[in-house]
Amino acid sequence: MSNLGAGLKKQEWDLDSLPKFEKSFYKEHPDVANRSQRDVDEFRKKFEMSVQGKNIPRPVETFDEAGFPQYVLSEVKAQGFERPTAIQSQGWPMALSGRDVVGIAETGSGKTLSYCLPAIVHINAQPLLAPGDGPIVLVLAPTRELAVQIQTEITKFGKSSRIRNTCVYGGVPKGPQIRDLSRGVEVCIATPGRLIDMLEAGRTNLRRVTYLVLDEADRMLDMGFEPQIRKIISQIRPDRQTCMWSATWPKEVRQLASDFLNDYIQVNIGSMDLSANHRITQIVEVVSDFEKRDKMIKHLEKIMENRGNKCLIFTGTKRIADEITRFLRQDGWPALSIHGDKQQQERDWVLNEFKTGKSPIMVATDVASRGIDVRDITHVLNYDYPNNSEDYVHRIGRTGRAGAKGTAITFFTTDNSKQARDLVTILTEAKQQIDPRLAEMVRYSGGGGGGGRGGYGRWGGRGGGRGRGGSYTASNAAPLGGNRRW
């Protein structure tokens, strides 16, 4: 994966010689212009909307106010939508104005249309594609599922203006995708890896891209796509319009925005403070290092009473990840570990065992967890507390995804006392119970930090390594102890 994109030539851009293009289409509706600032503030407050940046257009409250051309408006009204969602009411004027935009909103907030409809307007203002031209709009998405969902929306609303699109993702034959690209499409929705394949093979190019969308940016980074995203963006003219959408706003996403967006404006739906998903029950226990193993076993006994559960255990180091995995396996638990010292083949195998529920306990370090995309994790256990609160929120966010509930169990020691104040703030905001010993740490240390489905059958024979060859590293090859836990 790391060599992906090595064949792409570095582009040198001379903006003066590039053809000019139109990207500013927004004309404020008189009703919007006539609203008082107080009305605008009340509207934003009502929808928990905060904005950042210079000269941000006011939100619109109806589809007519957004100022879309009739061919877009008629498609929207035909779908039977009553009014824009919060992210659309602010996101549409922002995107139509031609500015670079960051939008932070939960999945399911209507963000796809926030960039799809302005994209259609943008395309219709550009010269027609000539033979050999690549797309005008590029949407990068983390997964095939999301890419297909975006394509459905673009197809629906781009129908009347005969906008052609294609979806480029891995795991399926390339032939139909290559055919679409060679015929010419105005919109390409792609996952990063397959798009780089197509670019390196000369099947398309990004010279005509003037509207770039990064959807679910946080998830793309979680899945380890950052190097590919950077390589793809290097192939796109720097004066493009870029829209970045994300459910969260961690430092890695902020860095990406800072590197690739110019003078961007931002809309956030919900709190901007560091906060945890409220569907996650957070249990924090103050323990000593010596108590951790016994407490972990007690929790696992309870968690694994339900055979559909999956538990992701985080450790602070690779050494501890291996030690814990070996200990759990010898104690009869089907645990496997994943960290940076393990080969990609072994990591893929471990992840697949975890995803399918064959090995429902996975031990991971923070770095290795970046590539983990498993939707039905029911429990996260922080064996070691992370270095900062942002990583804590990020870790526990592996559970409670896509509307589900989750549980996060965290072991907190006196060595972590500097993080106590930040942790209590997060727990309080999410209305969670607080261990009195944790509250005491805040008082006395002055601590303030810096910042599934598919059950499984019986396990392999007594003491066996479940029929695998010996190619995997010591901890994952440790035989399961005879004292099976169920």
Secondary structure, DSSP 4 states (H G I P E B T S, - for coil): -TTTTTTSPPP---TTTSPP---------HHHHTS-HHHHHHHHHHTTEEEESSSPPPPPSSTGGGT--HHHHHHHHHTT--S--HHHHHHHHHHHTT--EEEE--TTSSHHHHHHHHHHHHHHTSPPPPTT---SEEEE-SSHHHHHHHHHHHHHHHTTTT--EEEE-SSS-SHHHHHHHHH--SEEEE-HHHHHHHHHTTS---TT--EEEETTHHHHHHTT-HHHHHHHHTTS-TTSEEEEEES---HHHHHHHHHH-SS-EEEEES--S----TTEEEEEEE--GGGHHHHHHHHHHHHTTSTT--EEEE-SSHHHHHHHHHHHHHTT--EEEE-TTS-HHHHHHHHHHHHTTSS-EEEE-HHHHTT---TT--EEEESS--SSHHHHHHHHTTSS-TT--EEEEEEE-GGGGGGHHHHHHHHHHTT----HHHHHHHHHH--------------SSTT--TT--TTS-HHHHSPPPSS---
